[in-house]
Amino acid sequence: MTLYRWFPIVSTLLWLFIPALAVKANLTEPALQPQNLNCPAPALERLSKHLVALGETLESIARQHNLIPATLLGLNPSLRSGGVQVGTEIVIPPFNGIRVEVPANQTWRDVAKAYNVREAILYEVNGCQENPRVVFVPGVNWSPETLGVEEVTRELTGYPLPAIAMVGLRYGWQLRLGTGKVEFHSGVDLLATPDTPVLAAGNGVVAFAGEQGNYGNLVVINHQDGLQTRYAHLNNITVTTGQRIMQGEEVGTVGATGFPDIEASHLHFEIRYNSDLGWVAENPEPYLRNMRVANR
C-alpha cells in the first residue's frame, strides 16, 4: 500500500464522503433482453472529450462534469503521472464508475456480483448487451492500488458487535423502497437491538466522535496502514476525539440517530482506506467474515 499514508486527525475532520451518483433505474427488473427499448446506449459509447485548458486541474475538470477525480484517473492513464497538461484531450464518462474487462471465463453477471452491483443496473448501464467483454461499472471508485483482504484484515480483527449479526442492508448500489431511487450504500447495516455495545474493530486513534449529518452520532477510528472504520447512528458515544483505543473497547451503543437507511435497529459500519484521492469506502463484508467476536 505504497500510496497510502497516515493522515493527522485534523485532516479527517475535513472529510465529506464522496457523494454517490444516483443512477436512474426502473422500479422493476428489466426484461434483460438485448431488444429492451428502455435501455440507453452503453455508457462506454457515451464518452465525451475534454481539452485541458490553461489553469484547469484534475479537480476542477471533475467538478465541471459532476464527477470525482478518481473516475477521470481510471479512464485516462495519462493523468496518473501527476497533474494535467494543457492541450491534453481526456475522455469523460456520463457518471462515476470504472471500466472493467470481463474475464474470459466469466460474464457480466460475475462482474456485477464481484462489485456488489445489481445486475439490472449493470445491464442497463451497458446498453442491455447480451455478452459484453468490457463493461462500465457505475459507482465504484477507481484506486491506484488495492490490497487483498488477507493482507489488511490483520489490522481489523475484531467484530464491531458482541455477537455476529444479520446484515440488514449490504454495501453497494441499492434501490431505495418508497423513493424508487438507486443510491450507493457505503457500508453495511448490522441488525442489533438498541443500546447494544458497539466495539472497536481494531487498535487506533479516535479521529472523530460527535454528530455528523445523516450519520447521526458517529465515531471514526483511524488505524494503521491507512485504514479507517466508522460506526454510525449511535445512541451514545463513549469515546472522545484523540483518544487511543484498543480492539474490542466500547465506542458507543446502537441507536437510531441521524437518517438511517432502514427502519430496523442496526449499526451502520464502514471500512475505508486512505489514498491520495481521499478516504475511499471498501466493502466491509469480506472483513467481517474474518473478524472474531470478543469475549465479553
C-alpha positions in Angstrom: 0.0 0.0 0.0 2.8 2.4 -1.0 0.4 5.3 -1.8 -1.5 5.1 1.5 -0.3 7.2 4.4 -1.4 8.1 7.9 -3.2 11.4 7.9 -3.3 13.5 11.1 -6.5 13.6 12.9 -7.3 17.2 11.9 -7.4 16.1 8.2 -10.1 13.6 8.9 -12.3 16.3 10.4 -12.4 17.9 7.0 -13.7 14.9 5.1 -17.0 14.6 3.5 -17.6 11.2 1.9 -17.7 11.2 -1.8 -21.3 11.8 -3.0 -22.7 8.8 -4.7 -24.3 9.3 -8.1 -27.9 8.2 -8.2 -28.4 6.1 -11.3 -31.9 6.3 -12.8 -33.4 2.8 -13.0 -36.8 1.2 -13.4 -38.6 0.1 -10.2 -38.9 -3.5 -11.6 -36.2 -5.6 -13.1 -35.8 -5.1 -16.8 -36.6 -7.9 -19.2 -32.8 -8.4 -19.6 -33.2 -8.8 -23.3 -31.0 -7.0 -25.9 -34.0 -5.5 -27.6 -35.2 -3.8 -24.5 -36.3 -0.4 -25.8 -35.9 1.3 -22.5 -32.1 0.8 -22.5 -29.8 3.7 -23.2 -26.7 3.4 -25.3 -23.8 1.7 -23.4 -22.0 4.1 -21.0 -18.7 3.5 -22.8 -20.3 4.6 -26.1 -21.4 7.9 -24.4 -17.9 9.2 -23.5 -17.3 12.8 -24.3 -14.0 14.6 -24.8 -12.4 17.4 -22.8 -9.5 19.5 -24.0 -7.5 20.7 -21.0 -7.3 24.5 -20.9 -4.8 26.8 -19.1 -5.4 26.9 -15.3 -7.5 23.7 -15.2 -6.8 21.0 -12.7 -7.9 17.4 -12.3 -10.3 18.5 -9.5 -11.7 21.5 -11.5 -12.4 19.3 -14.6 -14.1 16.7 -12.4 -16.3 19.3 -10.9 -17.3 20.6 -14.3 -18.7 17.2 -15.2 -20.1 16.3 -11.8 -17.6 13.6 -11.3 -14.9 12.7 -8.8 -11.1 12.8 -9.8 -10.8 9.1 -9.3 -13.2 8.4 -12.2 -11.1 10.5 -14.6 -7.8 8.9 -13.4 -9.3 5.4 -14.1 -10.3 6.2 -17.7 -7.3 8.3 -18.5 -4.0 6.6 -17.6 -2.0 9.6 -18.9 -3.3 11.6 -15.9 -1.8 9.3 -13.3 1.7 10.6 -13.6 0.7 13.8 -11.8 -1.0 16.9 -13.0 -2.8 17.7 -16.2 -1.1 19.1 -19.3 -2.6 22.0 -21.2 -3.9 20.7 -24.6 -4.3 17.1 -23.4 -7.6 15.5 -24.6 -9.2 13.3 -22.0 -12.4 11.2 -22.1 -15.3 12.0 -19.8 -17.9 9.3 -18.8 -21.6 10.1 -18.2 -21.2 9.3 -14.5 -18.8 8.0 -11.9 -17.6 4.4 -12.2 -14.8 2.2 -13.7 -14.1 0.4 -16.9 -13.8 -3.4 -16.3 -12.7 -6.1 -18.8 -14.8 -9.2 -18.3 -12.5 -12.2 -17.7 -12.6 -14.8 -20.5 -14.3 -17.5 -18.3 -16.8 -15.1 -16.8 -19.8 -13.0 -17.8 -21.1 -9.5 -16.9 -23.2 -11.1 -14.2 -20.0 -12.3 -12.5 -18.7 -8.7 -12.6 -21.9 -7.4 -11.1 -21.5 -9.9 -8.2 -17.8 -9.1 -7.7 -18.5 -5.4 -7.4 -21.8 -5.8 -5.5 -23.8 -4.0 -8.2 -27.4 -5.0 -9.0 -27.5 -7.0 -12.3 -30.4 -4.9 -13.6 -28.3 -1.7 -13.1 -25.2 -3.0 -14.8 -27.3 -4.4 -17.6 -29.0 -1.1 -18.4 -25.8 1.0 -17.9 -24.1 -1.2 -20.6 -26.9 -1.0 -23.1 -28.6 -4.3 -22.3 -25.9 -6.2 -24.2 -26.1 -10.0 -24.2 -22.4 -10.7 -23.8 -20.2 -7.6 -23.4 -16.5 -8.2 -22.9 -15.9 -4.7 -21.5 -18.3 -3.1 -19.1 -18.7 0.2 -17.2 -19.4 -0.4 -13.5 -21.2 2.6 -12.0 -20.5 3.9 -8.6 -17.2 2.1 -8.0 -14.2 4.3 -7.2 -11.0 3.6 -9.1 -7.9 3.4 -7.0 -4.2 3.1 -7.9 -3.7 0.1 -5.7 -5.9 -2.1 -3.6 -4.5 -4.7 -1.1 -6.2 -8.1 -0.9 -8.4 -8.7 2.2 -5.9 -11.2 3.5 -3.2 -8.5 3.7 -5.2 -5.9 5.6 -7.5 -7.8 8.0 -4.6 -8.3 10.4 -5.3 -4.7 11.5 -9.1 -5.2 11.8 -9.7 -8.5 13.5 -12.4 -7.6 16.0 -16.2 -7.8 15.2 -17.9 -4.5 15.9 -20.7 -6.1 18.0 -20.7 -8.6 20.9 -22.3 -11.3 18.6 -22.4 -12.0 14.9 -25.3 -10.1 13.4 -27.5 -10.4 10.3 -27.0 -7.8 7.6 -30.0 -5.6 7.1 -28.6 -3.6 4.2 -25.5 -4.5 2.2 -22.7 -2.4 0.8 -23.1 -1.1 -2.8 -25.9 0.2 -5.0 -29.3 -0.2 -3.6 -32.9 0.5 -4.7 -34.5 2.6 -2.0 -38.0 1.5 -1.3 -40.5 4.3 -1.2 -38.4 6.6 -3.4 -37.5 4.4 -6.3 -34.0 5.9 -6.4 -30.9 3.9 -6.7 -28.3 5.1 -4.3 -24.9 3.9 -3.1 -24.6 2.5 0.4 -21.1 3.0 1.7 -21.2 0.4 4.5 -23.2 -2.5 5.9 -26.1 -2.2 8.4 -25.7 -4.9 11.1 -29.0 -5.6 12.8 -28.8 -5.2 16.6 -31.1 -4.2 19.4 -31.0 -0.6 20.8 -28.2 0.1 23.3 -26.2 -3.0 22.2 -22.5 -2.1 22.8 -20.5 -1.1 19.7 -16.9 -2.3 19.7 -13.7 -1.0 18.0 -12.7 -3.3 15.2 -9.0 -2.7 15.8 -6.4 -0.6 17.7 -6.3 3.0 16.6 -7.0 6.7 17.4 -10.5 8.2 17.5 -10.4 10.8 14.7 -14.0 12.0 15.2 -16.7 11.5 17.8 -19.9 13.5 17.6 -22.9 14.3 15.5 -22.4 14.3 11.7 -25.4 14.8 9.5 -27.0 11.7 8.0 -24.6 9.6 10.1 -26.2 10.9 13.3 -23.9 10.2 16.3 -20.7 8.9 14.6 -17.3 7.6 15.8 -14.4 7.4 13.3 -11.3 5.5 14.2 -8.0 5.7 12.2 -6.0 2.5 12.2 -2.5 1.6 10.9 -1.8 1.2 7.2 -4.2 4.0 6.3 -7.4 2.1 7.3 -10.4 3.7 8.9 -13.6 2.4 10.5 -16.8 4.3 11.0 -19.7 3.5 13.4 -22.9 5.4 12.8 -26.4 6.1 14.1 -25.2 5.6 17.7 -27.4 6.3 20.7 -24.5 7.1 23.0 -20.8 7.8 22.3 -18.4 6.7 25.0 -15.1 7.9 23.4 -13.6 11.3 22.6 -11.6 12.7 19.7 -7.9 12.0 20.0 -8.4 9.0 22.4 -6.3 5.9 21.8 -8.4 2.8 21.7 -7.8 -0.9 21.6 -9.7 -3.5 19.7 -12.8 -4.7 21.5 -13.2 -1.5 23.5 -16.7 0.0 23.6 -17.1 3.2 21.4 -20.8 3.7 21.9 -24.2 1.9 21.7 -26.6 1.1 18.9 -29.2 3.8 18.2 -31.2 5.4 15.5 -29.7 8.9 15.3 -29.3 10.8 12.0 -31.1 9.4 9.0 -30.8 5.5 8.9 -31.4 3.8 5.6 -33.6 1.0 7.1 -36.1 1.1 9.9 -34.8 -1.9 11.8 -32.5 -1.1 14.7 -28.9 -1.5 13.5 -25.2 -0.4 13.4 -24.0 1.3 10.2 -20.4 0.1 9.9 -17.9 1.2 7.3 -14.3 0.4 6.4 -12.3 3.0 4.3 -8.7 3.2 3.1 -6.7 6.3 2.7 -5.2 7.3 -0.7 -4.2 10.5 -2.5 -7.8 10.5 -3.7 -9.2 10.7 -0.1 -10.9 8.2 2.1 -12.5 5.6 -0.2 -15.1 3.1 1.0 -14.5 -0.6 0.8 -16.9 -3.5 1.1 -16.8 -4.4 4.8 -18.3 -7.9 4.3 -15.1 -9.8 3.4 -13.5 -8.2 6.6 -16.5 -9.1 8.7 -16.2 -12.8 7.7 -12.7 -12.9 9.1 -13.3 -10.9 12.3 -13.6 -12.6 15.7 -16.2 -11.9 18.4 -14.7 -10.5 21.5 -15.0 -12.4 24.8 -17.3 -10.3 26.9 
